[in-house]
Amino acid sequence: MARRDRPQLITDAARSPEQELRAREVRYVSMMLLRAACVVVAAILVATRPPLLWLWLSLCIAGAVFLPMIAVLLANDAPVRPENRLRNRFKRRKPTSHPDPDHALTEREHKVIDAD
């Protein structure tokens, strides 16, 4: 088992799969409850006929139609990999020093022009 130079910070540790699943379940159920609320509010609006009924009904129907699609997409969304996080993208990388000074010349790809 290799030791690391620095100990891993608890803030950098990934969440466990059980925690990720639980968070996605809670998000999905809350969005479905919001959808049910949209349907109930739409039924109440039809019964009471308030001013601007068309506006309120269209908002409730849009919520009832689009929330399930968004909820499924978010529930199936995988966590972001550490190398794809925005905060890691702009960290400065330490330059690697090579013992060979001509390393840059030998490791680079060169264009080959063939005159056959």
Secondary structure as GFF3:
##gff-version 3
##sequence-region A 1 116
A	DSSP	alpha_helix	17	48	.	.	.	ID=ss1
A	DSSP	alpha_helix	53	75	.	.	.	ID=ss2
A	DSSP	three_ten_helix	82	84	.	.	.	ID=ss3
A	DSSP	alpha_helix	86	89	.	.	.	ID=ss4
A	DSSP	alpha_helix	103	107	.	.	.	ID=ss5
###
